[in-house]
């Protein structure tokens, strides 16, 4: 297989600016591209000399959407995002045909409560997972925790609130709990501590009104490395096991930094 056979060339069809350093973009989607909600794509941008810079991006869009959507932070002087930040609607990007990642609900067996814990752009895979009817039918309770540093960094809030009125998901709205967190500002209606701190104090369970229990709880974690490591450590210290392909457990996580 030649290098060119490994990817397709897609076009940017929409851009959404959330903050000075945060934006989303939609790409056309090759009809043969398949993924499981929660997985990520490898995206490529050609450099001036013809070389390709590749980066992994969790997919925001639903598995059945005709486009592919991604959520990005701009890294100052970053080899990839500094170029991505300059692209416009109509510009081209490369998408590897292979899908990747194990932050998927099929990693779990049984379980009644799905907890999705995210910081920043780590929200992306959970939006995709929430667009699957199977997610809502499988679990008795679905909890989305979304932490940012400042309130202006929140994204997709309309989408999150929209699940309650969605034509397919609204009948399950009583299952859904959303916990917003802002760590560097005091904002009414939000918590202000880091996710690991809220777990240690018990405040997260109190806010949700639901206890964590390895028999019931299935945990998905996506975000910055420090949060992922500290949160995984808290759960493993409390009897939770990371899911493996050969041995399902209680935890699944992704760290794309």
C-alpha positions, -999 to +999 in steps of 0.1 A: +000+000+000+014+034-010+015+063+015-012+081-004-035+050-001-034+054+037-052+087+038-078+108+021-078+145+013-107+163+028-119+199+029-128+222+057-165+230+055-171+249+087-151+267+115-163+276+149-143+299+172-150+293+209-122+314+224-089+330+213-072+296+217-101+272+211-119+263+179-138+235+162-137+225+125-157+202+103-143+183+074-158+164+045-159+127+052-148+099+029-177+075+025-156+046+036-144+061+068-157+043+099-151+049+136-166+040+170-178+070+191-149+079+214-122+071+190-098+095+174-085+103+139-050+111+127-051+144+108-023+157+085-013+191+072+013+195+045+043+217+053+059+241+028+085+215+018+058+188+012+064+169+044+032+160+064+027+168+101+003+143+117-016+148+150-043+127+168-077+144+173-107+129+191-139+129+169-168+151+181-193+141+154-217+112+156-208+080+138-236+086+114-228+122+105-218+130+069-189+151+081-161+148+107-159+173+135-129+181+157-122+203+187-088+219+189-066+241+211-040+264+196-005+256+209+017+287+205+044+278+180+031+243+177+041+226+145+006+214+138-018+238+154+000+269+143-007+258+107-042+245+115-050+279+130-044+296+096-066+273+076-099+285+062-131+270+049-123+253+016-087+245+026-076+208+026-064+184+053-055+148+053-073+121+072-059+086+078-083+059+068-076+039+100-094+048+132-078+046+166-084+045+203-100+025+230-121+052+248-152+034+238-182+020+258-177-015+243-147-017+266-171-022+295-192-051+306-224-046+325-224-013+346-254+010+353-238+044+356-216+060+329-193+088+342-175+109+316-148+131+331-132+157+309-110+188+308-107+212+279-108+196+245-110+162+262-148+169+260-147+159+223-152+121+224-180+124+249-201+146+226-197+118+200-206+091+226-237+111+237-249+112+201-253+074+201-288+060+211-272+029+225-254+050+251-288+063+264-304+029+263-276+010+280-271+031+312-295+041+340-275+072+347-251+093+325-229+119+340-208+144+320-182+163+340-165+191+320-137+212+335-122+244+321-099+270+336-120+301+328-157+302+318-149+317+284-133+283+275-166+264+277-176+250+243-206+229+231-228+240+260-258+244+236-252+209+223-250+195+259-282+212+269-298+202+236-297+165+245-325+171+269-348+183+241-334+162+213-359+143+192-343+109+200-327+114+234-352+136+252-371+106+265-340+097+285-333+132+298-339+122+334-309+100+332-285+128+323-265+150+347-241+177+336-215+190+360-196+221+348-163+231+365-143+263+363-111+261+383-097+296+380-128+317+385-158+316+409-188+312+387-223+306+401-237+272+393-202+256+387-178+238+409-143+252+412-119+224+423-100+200+400-117+167+393-093+146+414-099+170+444-136+167+440-133+129+439-112+129+470-135+151+490-166+134+479-180+166+465-184+153+430-207+125+442-226+150+463-231+174+434-243+146+411-265+130+438-251+096+430-225+074+446-195+059+428-194+021+431-172-003+411-202-027+407-223+000+390-199+028+378-181+028+345-156+056+342-143+074+310-115+100+314-101+123+287-081+155+291-048+169+301-021+144+313-020+155+349-058+152+353-058+118+336-030+104+357-043+118+390-079+107+383-069+072+372-048+069+404-078+079+426-099+053+409-073+025+410-068+032+447-105+027+452-107-007+435-113+002+399-094-015+371-085-002+337-103-021+309-081-041+285-091-057+253-088-092+268-101-082+302-129-056+306-127-034+337-142-002+351-120+025+335-112+037+300-091+068+293-074+087+266-046+112+267-038+128+233-013+154+246 
